[in-house]
Amino acid sequence: TKEHPSSFCGKRALCRHFVFWKSSVKVFQNSVSESGSLVGNLAEDAGLTPAQLSARRARLVSEDGRQHFRLERGSGRLVVAGRLDREELCGQSATCMLPFELLLANPLQFFRVEVDLEDINDHSPFFQEKRVSFKIPETSDPGSRFPLESAEDLDTGSNSIQAYSISPENEYFSVSYGSSIMALDREEQSEIGFDVIAIDGGSPPRTGTTQVKIIILDANDNAPIFTQEGYVGKVLETWLMETFPINSARQWDRVNQWWGLSAICKVLVEVVDVNDNAPELVVSSFSSPLPENTVPGTVVALFSVRDRDSGANGKISCALEDQLFFSLRPAYKNYYELVTVSALDREETAQYMLTVTAADAGSPPLTSTHTFTVDISDVNDNAPVFNQTSYTMYVRENNVPAVLVGAVSAADADVGLNAKVTYSLAPVQPAEQRSCSCISVNSENGHVFVLRPLDYEQLRQTEVTVSASDAGSPPLRANVTVRLVVLDENDNAPLVLYPAQDSSPPSTELVPVSAEAGYLITKVVAVDADSGQNSWLSYHLLRATEPGLFTVAVQSGEVRLRRPVTERDTVKQKLVVLVRDNGKPALSATAALSALLLKDLSDVRLPHSSPATEDEGGSLTTYLIISLVFVSLLFLISTAVFVARKVCKRKELKAGPVLYGADNLQSSLADAAAAGTLPRAYCYEISLTTGSGNSEFKFLKPIVPSLPPQHCATGQGPEIDFGLLIVIPEFSDFLLGVESCPSLYDILHLS
């Protein structure tokens, strides 16, 4: 029967991969004796077009590997590949069927084709012996039979031997059923000769001839008789037939030789099959490599098995060694399919060695094996994987452009292009914070570069996302975060906040001559925009009018008396304090200040290096009068405020009129204190009294320098350690820069 693939599958999503089609095409040898003779249109019989045959790579596959026919893809015709000889192909078999398969790829499909080769009368009958002699007693009865070896004909059916005849005909003998016309008489004729002719049924008929010579012997009136009309014996096929003994046949020979009379008996020899042929496995189709995303149920190989033995010796069973991913299933008659049964993963197993064992049912059974080597091809099913979950890289500020700071690395479990990884910066999403554009990554090796010099004081760290993408189709990718940390360099010198260095003349501190050693004169306040040890500041006395009179605390910058003041000390002292950071190399700044050594704070007088002119004296007197009035007013206000706060915060104040800095500074001041510039808070006692007209009074100046606006508005930049701040409440607006810097104003308050 012939079926088109659509009749099997219809519109179902899953369909068996094979359609079996059997076509019986009778071919007469005399019409296809030459190569290229037309057998039929195979494409038309299979319901396909020649274009489909070409597109699906159609080919012919036979079980024995011999190709008797050839397929013309362009026309779909089936033609003879070489001369066909039925007797050679099928021997004396009643039928001669030449089976083969029409195999189609993409998708895998095959059709079973059988060509029935019919016999033609191309062989004449023949006798094994060209001449035969018999010695017959003259007393042989009419109808006596004498065995004569039959003729043979390689053709079959009606083309085989159909009749025998004698030429020339005589009155004494006939073939098979003939009877003697008259009794033999040795004295009349001692020898008779004639030809026996075998005639087949072909058209035209063919004949074969053997010569028979009859020698008439003396009379013998007793012929041998067999005890039974026929004998049946069994022999194994492995016996050598030329040594097979038949006792009765030997008796024939003796009878024929010595007495001349004979008897005829049919002897049937049945050859018993021996399991002497192992099964054979013939592969018709095999697909390798196999993509790792192949769905379960995909046919990997199609093969057939056969055994030349018969009966149980020729019954074959196939088995596949233990496998979790493949199995065998019968397809058609002696065909089997090797199919996948579960998902494949090349990264786990890249190659499978599948051994199929075919065994017959003989005793003992014979087996044969065939190994299918199935390679698994890669599919891009693995994204790159970074060797770290995140990366932190470091670069020193003021770096050279395009400096290498590190590398990212990702591996892909796939192979080939599917495993080729390239790197890039992932685009920034609109909702994300804009990252620094100073970072670049090499697409081939993942090296990360900083493209331009960075400033630690402007950018301390930044993050970018690096993407690793493979070259598969479609590509797969993975992302990782790269954090770039800028390391500080000592590129900022200390900045002196107090005393202010932009005023002239330098700030003057009042020191009573009665002060003991350790008396706190003032405190130098400085900051450094760098970080870490680059911002650790130390204070040193660089120069002084009396170097032995003063000492500067290394960590806090406090200027104190080293010893008590004596009469020999100059009233006006000038000091230069060196502020140095801990960087390598260290950077420094200086702070100039002056101190007046007074008997008491009411005696505000300055040493005169030269007599003042009358104009200068009058001007100074006017200034002092105004100042004293103003200071007196301030004193009264301060006293009133002090009394009010004394009642409210009795526990927080000490005896006497004291103005002190807040001990609860904001975080920026706390950080500065932790850095060593302000270890603890201090209280400063101030006495404000009027003095003589020749005394010079310097009004309390603001201790906060005018800072650039960006240090106030943005909150970025160096953290300022203000040390201890003393503020007159009603006149706090005299602090320069406070109104322009609200954040500083907020931290200045009266305790």
VENDA-V804851 format. One record per pair of residues at least 24 apart in sequence whose ideal C-beta (glycine too) atoms are under 10 Angstrom apart, sorted by sequence separation. I is the first residue (numbers start at 1). GAP is how many residues later the second one is. If there is no record, write none. Layout:
I&GAP  I&GAP
This chain:
21&24  50&24  52&24  78&24  95&24  127&24  128&24  170&24  190&24  191&24  192&24  224&24  280&24  281&24  282&24  325&24  351&24  352&24  385&24  386&24  387&24  420&24  421&24  422&24  423&24  438&24  439&24  440&24  460&24  461&24  462&24  498&24  499&24  545&24  546&24  549&24  571&24  572&24  573&24  659&24  660&24  703&24  720&24  725&24  726&24  727&24  21&25  50&25  51&25  94&25  125&25  126&25  127&25  168&25  169&25  189&25  190&25  191&25  226&25  244&25  280&25  281&25  301&25  303&25  349&25  350&25  351&25  384&25  385&25  386&25  421&25  423&25  436&25  437&25  439&25  441&25  459&25  460&25  461&25  498&25  499&25  545&25  550&25  552&25  571&25  572&25  658&25  659&25  660&25  702&25  712&25  722&25  21&26  50&26  93&26  125&26  126&26  168&26  190&26  226&26  279&26  280&26  300&26  326&26  328&26  350&26  384&26  385&26  436&26  438&26  441&26  443&26  460&26  498&26  499&26  545&26  549&26  552&26  554&26  571&26  658&26  659&26  700&26  711&26  712&26  722&26  19&27  42&27  49&27  50&27  90&27  124&27  125&27  126&27  146&27  148&27  167&27  168&27  189&27  190&27  224&27  279&27  280&27  301&27  304&27  307&27  325&27  327&27  349&27  350&27  383&27  384&27  385&27  435&27  436&27  437&27  439&27  441&27  459&27  460&27  497&27  498&27  545&27  546&27  550&27  552&27  570&27  571&27  656&27  658&27  659&27  700&27  713&27  720&27  19&28  43&28  48&28  89&28  125&28  126&28  148&28  166&28  167&28  188&28  224&28  241&28  279&28  280&28  303&28  304&28  305&28  306&28  326&28  328&28  348&28  350&28  384&28  385&28  434&28  435&28  436&28  458&28  460&28  496&28  497&28  498&28  521&28  524&28  545&28  546&28  547&28  569&28  571&28  657&28  658&28  700&28  709&28  712&28  713&28  715&28  39&29  40&29  42&29  43&29  69&29  71&29  90&29  123&29  124&29  125&29  166&29  167&29  186&29  187&29  277&29  278&29  279&29  296&29  302&29  304&29  305&29  323&29  325&29  346&29  347&29  382&29  383&29  384&29  433&29  435&29  456&29  457&29  496&29  497&29  521&29  523&29  524&29  544&29  545&29  546&29  654&29  656&29  657&29  707&29  708&29  712&29  713&29  39&30  42&30  43&30  46&30  68&30  123&30  124&30  125&30  142&30  165&30  166&30  167&30  184&30  186&30  224&30  241&30  277&30  278&30  279&30  297&30  299&30  302&30  304&30  305&30  323&30  326&30  344&30  346&30  382&30  383&30  384&30  433&30  435&30  454&30  456&30  494&30  495&30  496&30  497&30  521&30  523&30  544&30  545&30  565&30  567&30  653&30  657&30  702&30  706&30  707&30  711&30  712&30  713&30  39&31  41&31  43&31  45&31  69&31  71&31  84&31  86&31  123&31  124&31  143&31  145&31  165&31  166&31  185&31  186&31  224&31  277&31  278&31  294&31  296&31  303&31  304&31  305&31  323&31  345&31  346&31  347&31  382&31  383&31  432&31  455&31  456&31  457&31  495&31  496&31  521&31  525&31  526&31  543&31  544&31  566&31  654&31  656&31  657&31  700&31  702&31  704&31  705&31  706&31  709&31  712&31  37&32  43&32  44&32  66&32  68&32  85&32  86&32  87&32  121&32  122&32  123&32  140&32  145&32  164&32  165&32  184&32  186&32  223&32  224&32  239&32  275&32  276&32  277&32  297&32  299&32  303&32  304&32  321&32  323&32  344&32  346&32  380&32  381&32  382&32  454&32  456&32  494&32  495&32  517&32  524&32  525&32  543&32  544&32  559&32  565&32  699&32  702&32  703&32  704&32  705&32  706&32  709&32  711&32  712&32  42&33  43&33  44&33  45&33  67&33  84&33  86&33  122&33  123&33  145&33  164&33  165&33  184&33  186&33  238&33  239&33  276&33  277&33  302&33  303&33  321&33  322&33  344&33  346&33  381&33  382&33  408&33  432&33  454&33  456&33  493&33  494&33  495&33  518&33  520&33  523&33  524&33  542&33  543&33  544&33  565&33  701&33  702&33  703&33  704&33  707&33  708&33  711&33  712&33  36&34  38&34  41&34  42&34  43&34  64&34  66&34  86&34  121&34  143&34  163&34  164&34  165&34  229&34  231&34  232&34  233&34  234&34  235&34  237&34  238&34  275&34  302&34  303&34  320&34  321&34  338&34  340&34  345&34  347&34  380&34  405&34  407&34  408&34  446&34  448&34  450&34  455&34  457&34  494&34  495&34  517&34  523&34  524&34  541&34  542&34  543&34  557&34  559&34  561&34  565&34  571&34  572&34  700&34  701&34  702&34  704&34  706&34  707&34  35&35  41&35  42&35  43&35  64&35  78&35  80&35  87&35  119&35  120&35  125&35  126&35  143&35  144&35  163&35  164&35  184&35  220&35  224&35  229&35  230&35  231&35  232&35  233&35  234&35  235&35  236&35  237&35  238&35  239&35  273&35  274&35  275&35  279&35  281&35  301&35  302&35  303&35  320&35  321&35  344&35  346&35  347&35  378&35  379&35  380&35  384&35  386&35  407&35  456&35  457&35  492&35  493&35  494&35  522&35  523&35  524&35  541&35  542&35  543&35  571&35  572&35  699&35  701&35  702&35  706&35  32&36  36&36  40&36  41&36  42&36  62&36  63&36  64&36  86&36  87&36  119&36  121&36  123&36  125&36  136&36  142&36  143&36  144&36  162&36  163&36  223&36  225&36  229&36  230&36  231&36  232&36  233&36  234&36  235&36  236&36  237&36  238&36  273&36  275&36  277&36  279&36  280&36  290&36  301&36  302&36  319&36  320&36  321&36  338&36  345&36  346&36  378&36  380&36  382&36  384&36  385&36  409&36  410&36  428&36  429&36  448&36  450&36  455&36  456&36  492&36  493&36  494&36  522&36  523&36  540&36  541&36  542&36  559&36  561&36  571&36  702&36  32&37  38&37  40&37  41&37  42&37  62&37  63&37  78&37  85&37  86&37  119&37  121&37  122&37  123&37  124&37  125&37  136&37  142&37  143&37  161&37  162&37  163&37  175&37  222&37  223&37  224&37  226&37  228&37  229&37  230&37  231&37  232&37  233&37  234&37  235&37  236&37  237&37  273&37  275&37  276&37  277&37  279&37  281&37  300&37  301&37  302&37  319&37  320&37  345&37  378&37  380&37  381&37  382&37  384&37  401&37  408&37  409&37  428&37  492&37  493&37  521&37  522&37  523&37  540&37  541&37  542&37  570&37  572&37  704&37  707&37  39&38  40&38  62&38  63&38  118&38  119&38  121&38  141&38  142&38  160&38  161&38  162&38  163&38  220&38  223&38  224&38  225&38  226&38  227&38  228&38  230&38  231&38  232&38  234&38  236&38  238&38  272&38  273&38  275&38  278&38  279&38  299&38  300&38  301&38  318&38  319&38  377&38  378&38  380&38  383&38  384&38  402&38  404&38  407&38  408&38  409&38  426&38  427&38  490&38  491&38  492&38  511&38  520&38  521&38  522&38  539&38  540&38  542&38  38&39  39&39  40&39  61&39  62&39  118&39  119&39  120&39  121&39  125&39  134&39  141&39  142&39  161&39  162&39  173&39  220&39  222&39  223&39  224&39  226&39  237&39  272&39  273&39  274&39  275&39  279&39  298&39  299&39  300&39  318&39  319&39  377&39  378&39  379&39  380&39  384&39  399&39  407&39  408&39  425&39  426&39  491&39  492&39  511&39  520&39  521&39  539&39  540&39  552&39  7&40  38&40  39&40  60&40  61&40  119&40  140&40  142&40  144&40  160&40  161&40  162&40  167&40  220&40  221&40  223&40  225&40  226&40  236&40  273&40  297&40  298&40  299&40  300&40  317&40  318&40  319&40  378&40  406&40  407&40  408&40  425&40  426&40  427&40  490&40  518&40  519&40  520&40  521&40  538&40  539&40  540&40  684&40  686&40  704&40  5&41  6&41  27&41  36&41  38&41  39&41  60&41  61&41  118&41  119&41  142&41  159&41  160&41  173&41  219&41  220&41  273&41  298&41  299&41  317&41  318&41  378&41  406&41  407&41  424&41  425&41  426&41  441&41  488&41  489&41  490&41  494&41  519&41  520&41  538&41  539&41  682&41  683&41  704&41  4&42  5&42  27&42  37&42  38&42  59&42  60&42  61&42  71&42  141&42  142&42  158&42  159&42  160&42  163&42  165&42  167&42  172&42  217&42  218&42  297&42  298&42  316&42  317&42  405&42  406&42  407&42  424&42  425&42  426&42  488&42  490&42  492&42  495&42  518&42  519&42  537&42  538&42  661&42  677&42  681&42  682&42  684&42  2&43  3&43  4&43  5&43  36&43  37&43  59&43  60&43  140&43  141&43  157&43  158&43  159&43  162&43  164&43  217&43  296&43  297&43  298&43  316&43  317&43  395&43  404&43  405&43  406&43  423&43  424&43  426&43  439&43  488&43  490&43  491&43  492&43  494&43  517&43  518&43  519&43  537&43  538&43  677&43  678&43  681&43  683&43  2&44  3&44  4&44  25&44  35&44  36&44  37&44  58&44  59&44  69&44  139&44  140&44  157&44  158&44  159&44  161&44  163&44  164&44  165&44  170&44  172&44  216&44  217&44  296&44  297&44  315&44  316&44  317&44  395&44  404&44  405&44  423&44  424&44  487&44  488&44  490&44  494&44  517&44  518&44  536&44  537&44  538&44  675&44  677&44  678&44  680&44  704&44  2&45  35&45  36&45  58&45  59&45  138&45  139&45  151&45  153&45  155&45  157&45  158&45  161&45  215&45  295&45  296&45  297&45  315&45  316&45  403&45  404&45  405&45  422&45  423&45  424&45  439&45  487&45  488&45  489&45  490&45  494&45  515&45  516&45  517&45  518&45  519&45  536&45  537&45  550&45  676&45  677&45  678&45  703&45  34&46  35&46  36&46  37&46  57&46  58&46  59&46  69&46  138&46  139&46  150&46  151&46  152&46  153&46  155&46  159&46  161&46  166&46  294&46  296&46  298&46  314&46  315&46  326&46  393&46  403&46  404&46  422&46  423&46  438&46  488&46  515&46  517&46  518&46  519&46  535&46  536&46  542&46  549&46  672&46  675&46  677&46  678&46  32&47  33&47  35&47  37&47  56&47  57&47  58&47  68&47  137&47  138&47  139&47  149&47  151&47  153&47  155&47  158&47  159&47  161&47  284&47  296&47  313&47  314&47  315&47  402&47  403&47  421&47  422&47  435&47  488&47  516&47  517&47  534&47  535&47  536&47  543&47  668&47  672&47  674&47  32&48  34&48  35&48  56&48  57&48  136&48  138&48  148&48  150&48  151&48  153&48  295&48  296&48  312&48  313&48  314&48  317&48  319&48  321&48  326&48  401&48  402&48  403&48  421&48  422&48  436&48  511&48  516&48  517&48  533&48  534&48  535&48  538&48  540&48  542&48  549&48  638&48  671&48  672&48  673&48  31&49  34&49  35&49  53&49  55&49  56&49  57&49  61&49  68&49  137&49  138&49  151&49  153&49  294&49  295&49  311&49  312&49  313&49  316&49  325&49  401&49  402&49  403&49  420&49  421&49  422&49  435&49  515&49  516&49  533&49  534&49  542&49  543&49  545&49  546&49  670&49  671&49  672&49  673&49  32&50  33&50  55&50  56&50  136&50  138&50  290&50  293&50  294&50  311&50  312&50  313&50  315&50  316&50  317&50  319&50  321&50  400&50  401&50  402&50  403&50  420&50  421&50  436&50  509&50  511&50  514&50  515&50  532&50  533&50  534&50  536&50  538&50  540&50  542&50  545&50  638&50  668&50  669&50  671&50  672&50  673&50  27&51  29&51  32&51  33&51  53&51  55&51  56&51  58&51  59&51  62&51  138&51  155&51  284&51  287&51  292&51  293&51  305&51  307&51  309&51  311&51  312&51  316&51  325&51  399&51  401&51  403&51  419&51  420&51  426&51  513&51  514&51  524&51  526&51  528&51  530&51  532&51  533&51  537&51  544&51  546&51  635&51  668&51  669&51  670&51  672&51  32&52  33&52  52&52  56&52  58&52  138&52  282&52  285&52  286&52  292&52  293&52  300&52  306&52  307&52  309&52  313&52  316&52  318&52  320&52  399&52  400&52  401&52  418&52  419&52  420&52  513&52  521&52  527&52  528&52  530&52  534&52  537&52  539&52  635&52  667&52  668&52  669&52  25&53  27&53  56&53  58&53  60&53  153&53  282&53  285&53  291&53  292&53  293&53  301&53  303&53  305&53  307&53  309&53  312&53  313&53  395&53  399&53  400&53  417&53  418&53  419&53  422&53  424&53  426&53  512&53  513&53  522&53  524&53  526&53  528&53  530&53  534&53  635&53  668&53  669&53  29&54  48&54  290&54  292&54  300&54  305&54  307&54  395&54  396&54  399&54  416&54  417&54  418&54  421&54  426&54  511&54  513&54  521&54  524&54  525&54  526&54  528&54  634&54  635&54  668&54  669&54  23&55  29&55  153&55  279&55  281&55  283&55  291&55  292&55  301&55  303&55  305&55  307&55  391&55  393&55  395&55  398&55  399&55  416&55  417&55  418&55  420&55  422&55  426&55  522&55  524&55  526&55  528&55  635&55  28&56  29&56  46&56  48&56  135&56  136&56  151&56  152&56  290&56  292&56  397&56  398&56  410&56  412&56  414&56  416&56  417&56  421&56  513&56  632&56  665&56  666&56  669&56  27&57  29&57  45&57  151&57  289&57  292&57  309&57  391&57  393&57  396&57  397&57  398&57  410&57  411&57  412&57  414&57  418&57  421&57  423&57  425&57  530&57  631&57  632&57  665&57  28&58  29&58  46&58  133&58  134&58  151&58  292&58  395&58  396&58  397&58  398&58  408&58  410&58  412&58  414&58  417&58  418&58  511&58  513&58  631&58  632&58  665&58  27&59  43&59  151&59  307&59  395&59  397&59  408&59  409&59  410&59  412&59  498&59  528&59  631&59  665&59  42&60  92&60  96&60  133&60  386&60  396&60  397&60  408&60  410&60  412&60  511&60  628&60  665&60  48&61  92&61  95&61  149&61  289&61  307&61  395&61  397&61  496&61  528&61  628&61  629&61  661&61  663&61  92&62  94&62  95&62  131&62  148&62  289&62  290&62  397&62  414&62  511&62  526&62  628&62  661&62  662&62  46&63  48&63  91&63  92&63  93&63  94&63  288&63  305&63  397&63  526&63  627&63  628&63  661&63  662&63  47&64  92&64  132&64  148&64  288&64  412&64  508&64  509&64  627&64  660&64  661&64  46&65  91&65  305&65  347&65  348&65  350&65  508&65  526&65  625&65  628&65  634&65  660&65  661&65  662&65  45&66  87&66  88&66  90&66  146&66  347&66  412&66  508&66  509&66  524&66  525&66  624&66  631&66  634&66  660&66  661&66  29&67  46&67  87&67  303&67  346&67  347&67  394&67  410&67  524&67  624&67  659&67  45&68  86&68  87&68  92&68  146&68  345&68  346&68  347&68  410&68  506&68  624&68  625&68  631&68  659&68  683&68  27&69  42&69  85&69  86&69  87&69  127&69  301&69  303&69  346&69  392&69  505&69  506&69  522&69  524&69  624&69  627&69  628&69  630&69  631&69  659&69  86&70  127&70  410&70  506&70  624&70  627&70  659&70  681&70  27&71  42&71  127&71  301&71  392&71  409&71  460&71  522&71  624&71  627&71  125&72  126&72  237&72  300&72  346&72  391&72  408&72  457&72  521&72  621&72  624&72  627&72  24&73  25&73  40&73  125&73  237&73  283&73  301&73  390&73  391&73  456&73  457&73  522&73  620&73  621&73  623&73  624&73  39&74  124&74  125&74  140&74  300&74  408&74  456&74  457&74  521&74  620&74  623&74  40&75  124&75  125&75  281&75  391&75  456&75  620&75  668&75  39&76  124&76  140&76  281&76  406&76  456&76  617&76  620&76  668&76  22&77  123&77  125&77  139&77  140&77  281&77  405&77  617&77  666&77  124&78  132&78  133&78  134&78  135&78  136&78  138&78  139&78  145&78  279&78  280&78  406&78  456&78  499&78  666&78  669&78  23&79  121&79  123&79  130&79  131&79  132&79  133&79  134&79  135&79  136&79  137&79  138&79  139&79  140&79  144&79  279&79  405&79  668&79  21&80  121&80  122&80  125&80  126&80  130&80  131&80  132&80  133&80  134&80  135&80  136&80  137&80  138&80  139&80  140&80  141&80  278&80  279&80  386&80  405&80  666&80  667&80  20&81  21&81  121&81  124&81  125&81  126&81  127&81  129&81  130&81  131&81  132&81  133&81  134&81  135&81  136&81  137&81  138&81  139&81  140&81  278&81  279&81  496&81  666&81  120&82  121&82  124&82  125&82  126&82  127&82  128&82  129&82  131&82  132&82  133&82  134&82  135&82  137&82  138&82  139&82  141&82  278&82  294&82  386&82  515&82  612&82  665&82  18&83  32&83  119&83  120&83  121&83  123&83  124&83  125&83  126&83  127&83  134&83  135&83  137&83  139&83  140&83  277&83  279&83  294&83  384&83  385&83  496&83  515&83  664&83  665&83  121&84  122&84  124&84  125&84  126&84  127&84  136&84  137&84  278&84  288&84  289&84  290&84  292&84  293&84  384&84  494&84  495&84  507&84  509&84  511&84  512&84  513&84  514&84  601&84  645&84  18&85  19&85  32&85  121&85  123&85  124&85  125&85  275&85  277&85  287&85  288&85  289&85  290&85  291&85  292&85  293&85  294&85  383&85  384&85  494&85  506&85  507&85  508&85  509&85  510&85  511&85  512&85  513&85  514&85  601&85  602&85  604&85  662&85  664&85  18&86  137&86  275&86  276&86  279&86  286&86  288&86  289&86  290&86  291&86  292&86  293&86  383&86  384&86  493&86  494&86  506&86  507&86  508&86  509&86  510&86  511&86  512&86  513&86  514&86  601&86  602&86  603&86  604&86  605&86  608&86  662&86  33&87  275&87  278&87  279&87  281&87  283&87  286&87  287&87  288&87  289&87  290&87  291&87  292&87  293&87  383&87  399&87  493&87  494&87  505&87  506&87  507&87  508&87  509&87  510&87  511&87  512&87  513&87  600&87  601&87  602&87  604&87  605&87  641&87  661&87  662&87  664&87  21&88  23&88  25&88  27&88  29&88  274&88  275&88  278&88  279&88  280&88  281&88  282&88  286&88  288&88  289&88  291&88  293&88  382&88  398&88  399&88  493&88  501&88  504&88  506&88  507&88  508&88  510&88  512&88  601&88  602&88  603&88  604&88  605&88  606&88  608&88  641&88  661&88  662&88  663&88  18&89  20&89  21&89  22&89  23&89  24&89  25&89  26&89  27&89  28&89  29&89  31&89  33&89  273&89  275&89  277&89  278&89  279&89  281&89  283&89  288&89  289&89  292&89  383&89  391&89  392&89  393&89  394&89  395&89  397&89  492&89  501&89  505&89  512&89  600&89  602&89  603&89  605&89  606&89  607&89  641&89  661&89  662&89  17&90  18&90  19&90  20&90  21&90  22&90  23&90  24&90  25&90  26&90  27&90  28&90  29&90  30&90  275&90  276&90  278&90  279&90  280&90  380&90  382&90  390&90  391&90  392&90  393&90  394&90  395&90  396&90  397&90  399&90  493&90  501&90  510&90  511&90  513&90  601&90  602&90  604&90  605&90  606&90  638&90  660&90  661&90  17&91  18&91  19&91  20&91  21&91  22&91  23&91  24&91  25&91  26&91  27&91  28&91  29&91  30&91  275&91  380&91  381&91  384&91  389&91  390&91  391&91  392&91  393&91  394&91  395&91  396&91  397&91  398&91  490&91  492&91  500&91  501&91  510&91  512&91  600&91  604&91  605&91  606&91  637&91  638&91  659&91  660&91  15&92  17&92  18&92  19&92  20&92  21&92  22&92  23&92  24&92  25&92  26&92  28&92  30&92  380&92  383&92  384&92  386&92  388&92  389&92  390&92  391&92  392&92  393&92  394&92  395&92  396&92  397&92  490&92  491&92  494&92  499&92  501&92  603&92  604&92  605&92  606&92  637&92  638&92  659&92  16&93  17&93  18&93  19&93  23&93  29&93  379&93  380&93  383&93  384&93  385&93  386&93  387&93  388&93  390&93  391&93  392&93  394&93  396&93  397&93  398&93  490&93  493&93  494&93  496&93  498&93  499&93  510&93  598&93  602&93  604&93  637&93  658&93  15&94  18&94  378&94  380&94  382&94  383&94  384&94  386&94  388&94  397&94  489&94  490&94  493&94  494&94  495&94  496&94  497&94  499&94  510&94  582&94  604&94  634&94  637&94  380&95  381&95  383&95  384&95  385&95  386&95  488&95  489&95  490&95  492&95  493&95  494&95  496&95  498&95  499&95  634&95  380&96  384&96  490&96  491&96  493&96  494&96  496&96  601&96  634&96  490&97  494&97  598&97  633&97  634&97  508&98  579&98  653&98  5&99  596&99  652&99  596&100  8&101  630&101  5&102  596&102  649&102  5&104  594&104  147&105  645&105  5&106  645&106  3&108  642&108  2&109  147&109  641&109  146&110  638&112  146&114  146&115  147&115  146&116  147&116  144&117  145&117  147&117  556&117  144&118  145&118  146&118  147&118  144&119  145&119  557&119  136&120  140&120  141&120  144&120  555&120  556&120  557&120  135&121  139&121  140&121  555&121  556&121  557&121  558&121  134&122  135&122  137&122  138&122  139&122  140&122  292&122  554&122  555&122  556&122  135&123  137&123  555&123  556&123  135&124  136&124  137&124  555&124  556&124  558&124  135&125  136&125  134&126  136&126  553&126  556&126  134&128  397&133  537&135  535&137  539&137  537&138  538&138  539&138  536&139  537&139  535&140  536&140  537&140  535&141  536&141  535&142  532&143  531&144  527&145  526&146  525&147  528&147  527&148  528&149  527&150  526&151  525&152  524&153  525&153  523&154  523&155  523&159  523&161  520&162  522&162  520&163  520&164  557&164  558&165  557&166  556&167  110&174  110&175  497&175  512&175  109&176  510&176  108&177  510&177  525&178  108&179  525&179  105&180  497&180  523&180  525&180  103&181  104&181  522&181  103&182  105&182  101&183  494&183  535&183  100&184  101&184  535&184  537&184  510&187  531&187  508&188  510&188  529&188  530&188  531&188  509&189  529&189  108&190  109&190  508&190  527&190  528&190  529&190  107&191  108&191  507&191  527&191  528&191  107&192  108&192  110&192  527&192  108&193  505&193  508&193  527&193  528&193  108&194  507&194  526&194  527&194  525&195  526&195  527&195  507&196  525&196  525&197  526&197  503&198  525&198  103&199  503&199  524&199  525&199  523&200  525&200  101&201  500&201  522&201  523&201  499&202  500&202  503&202  522&202  101&203  498&203  500&203  502&203  498&204  499&204  500&204  501&204  502&204  520&204  99&205  498&205  500&205  497&206  498&206  499&206  500&206  497&207  498&207  497&208  496&209  495&210  497&210  495&212  64&216  63&217  65&217  64&218  63&219  62&220  112&220  61&221  63&221  110&221  112&221  61&222  62&222  110&222  61&223  112&223  495&223  497&223  498&223  61&224  497&224  498&224  59&225  110&225  495&225  497&225  498&225  59&226  492&226  497&226  498&226  498&227  108&229  101&231  503&233  99&234  101&234  500&236  63&240  61&241  63&241  62&242  63&242  64&242  61&243  63&243  458&258  457&259  458&259  457&260  457&261  17&268  63&271  63&272  17&280  14&281  16&281  17&281  18&281  17&282  14&283  16&283  18&284  17&285  20&311  20&312  18&313  19&313  20&313  17&314  18&314  16&315  20&315  18&317  18&319  17&320  16&321  17&322
